[in-house]
Amino acid sequence: MSPRRAAGSPTEASVEYRLLRDALAKAVRTGKVNREDACDAHPELVRAGTNLGRKTGELCPICETIETVEVTYVFGAKLPPGGTCPSTKTELNRLLRREEPVQAYTVEVCTACRFHHLLRRYPGSQDVAKASKRTTKSGS
């Protein structure tokens, strides 16, 4: 087992959860998981999806009636305890470049059937941005 790294450390990587999402959708289609258990998004997440969500270009894997949207939440020091949900890409980038380490979570949600799933988790801070620049320069 690898050692745990501090959130926002330059060596921390993004984590994708798409394989788990696809497995959940398949389990719902085959009847192994009840649709109600997969489609139980919190009303606040559905509201954020309706008002702030960015379209994914993919139909919901459960109801297949409308396009899902992505909602990103950012958590970290000096942010509200429940995190913050940036409304623009510019605001998200500003939060990810903060001096203090932050953690961003992008969630996919269907505003019709209330399906939701964590798509990715990734760190952000000036340290991460600096490490990324060093990697880009040394990789050139």
ZAMARGU-4260 file (C-alpha; in steps of 0.2 Angstrom, whole numbers, plus 5000, padded with zeros to 4 digits):
<rodrens>
0) 5000/5000/5000 | 5007/5017/4995 | 5009/5031/5009 | 4996/5044/5010 | 5000/5061/5003
5) 4994/5077/5010 | 4980/5085/5000 | 4986/5096/4987 | 5004/5090/4987 | 5013/5091/4970
10) 5014/5072/4969 | 4995/5069/4971 | 4986/5064/4955 | 4969/5066/4949 | 4958/5050/4951
15) 4945/5045/4938 | 4929/5035/4943 | 4921/5032/4926 | 4924/5013/4927 | 4914/5013/4943
20) 4900/5023/4935 | 4899/5011/4920 | 4899/4996/4932 | 4885/5004/4942 | 4874/5008/4926
25) 4877/4990/4921 | 4871/4984/4938 | 4855/4994/4937 | 4851/4988/4919 | 4854/4970/4924
30) 4843/4972/4940 | 4858/4969/4952 | 4855/4987/4959 | 4838/4995/4962 | 4836/5011/4951
35) 4830/5020/4967 | 4847/5017/4975 | 4857/5024/4960 | 4845/5038/4957 | 4845/5047/4974
40) 4854/5063/4971 | 4852/5076/4985 | 4840/5090/4980 | 4854/5102/4982 | 4865/5093/4970
45) 4850/5092/4957 | 4848/5111/4960 | 4866/5114/4957 | 4865/5104/4941 | 4851/5113/4935
50) 4858/5130/4938 | 4877/5128/4937 | 4880/5111/4928 | 4890/5110/4912 | 4883/5098/4899
55) 4893/5082/4897 | 4887/5078/4879 | 4881/5061/4885 | 4864/5054/4889 | 4860/5048/4907
60) 4866/5030/4908 | 4850/5026/4918 | 4835/5035/4910 | 4843/5039/4894 | 4831/5054/4891
65) 4842/5069/4894 | 4860/5074/4894 | 4869/5073/4911 | 4878/5088/4918 | 4894/5090/4928
70) 4895/5100/4945 | 4912/5103/4953 | 4914/5106/4972 | 4930/5113/4979 | 4934/5110/4998
75) 4949/5117/5007 | 4955/5129/5020 | 4947/5146/5021 | 4932/5140/5011 | 4914/5136/5018
80) 4913/5120/5028 | 4902/5113/5014 | 4914/5118/5000 | 4910/5130/4986 | 4903/5127/4969
85) 4911/5138/4956 | 4899/5144/4943 | 4912/5148/4929 | 4928/5140/4923 | 4937/5156/4928
90) 4931/5155/4946 | 4936/5136/4946 | 4953/5140/4940 | 4955/5154/4953 | 4951/5142/4967
95) 4963/5129/4960 | 4977/5141/4960 | 4975/5147/4978 | 4990/5146/4990 | 4981/5134/5002
100) 4978/5116/4996 | 4961/5112/4990 | 4952/5097/4983 | 4940/5097/4969 | 4926/5084/4966
105) 4917/5083/4949 | 4900/5075/4950 | 4889/5069/4936 | 4870/5072/4939 | 4855/5069/4929
110) 4842/5082/4933 | 4828/5071/4926 | 4830/5054/4936 | 4842/5060/4949 | 4856/5048/4945
115) 4873/5055/4951 | 4891/5048/4952 | 4908/5055/4957 | 4917/5057/4941 | 4934/5063/4947
120) 4944/5070/4961 | 4959/5081/4959 | 4970/5093/4970 | 4974/5111/4967 | 4985/5124/4975
125) 5000/5135/4969 | 5011/5120/4974 | 5002/5109/4961 | 5002/5122/4948 | 5021/5125/4950
130) 5025/5106/4950 | 5014/5105/4934 | 5024/5119/4926 | 5041/5111/4931 | 5035/5094/4923
135) 5030/5103/4907 | 5046/5112/4906 | 5057/5096/4909 | 5046/5086/4898 | 5049/5098/4883
</rodrens>
